[in-house]
Amino acid sequence: MTSWVGLLKPGDWLTILLGLTACASSFPLAWQIGVAEKAVVRLGGEVFSELDLTRDRRIEVPGPLGITTVVVDRRRARVASDPGPRQYCVRQGWLARPGEIAICAPNQVSVEIQGGRRTYDSLSY
């Protein structure tokens, strides 16, 4: 039984090499992420505040259930505390890439990171 590698001609090797080169060179372009510029805090669907990520700060957002605390630190943002029962938005952790979002549904508060270029995932595709 002959090996299939022995059946490849020089043109086949060139095609394989060009294909691998095209895949390797397109990988960084396809998976680029944008630079996070600001965090948009919404209350009841309306913009409550736009926070510049270059300045560390803490704000309190008064929702229907109580106060939600949003923290900006080292070009990232997170919900530090929320009066909601399940704490999903607090467990979301630090948001640092454009398109990332934490939603505190019971308190009607959300924090979204925005930038020049959004990343894509299965939800935004």
SULNOR-V962440 format. One line per field, one symbol per residue. phi: phi as a letter, one per 30 degrees, with the letter a starting at -180 (. if undefined). psi: psi as a letter, one per 20 degrees, with the letter a starting at -180 (. if undefined). burial: b if it has 24 or more other C-alpha atoms within 12 Angstrom, else e. A space follows every 50 residues. Layout:
phi: ???
psi: ???
burial: ???
//
This chain:
phi: .cddddddceddddddddddddddddedddcdcdcdcaccccbiicdcac cdddcdabbccdcdclccccccahibbacdaadddcidddddidcbcejd bbccedchbbbbdbadbddcbddcd
psi: pqqhhiiprhhghgggghghggghhighhhkqqrpphrpopqokiqpgqo ppiioprpqpooahibppppppplkrqrohqqjqhikghgihbppiqpiq qppnghjkpqpppqahpqqqahhj.
burial: eeeeeeeeeeeeeeeeeeeeeeeeeeeeeeeeeeebbbbbbbbeeeeeeb bbbeeeebbbbebeeeebbbbbbebbbbbbbbbbeeebbbebebbbbbbb bbbbbebbbbbbbbbeebbeeeeee
//
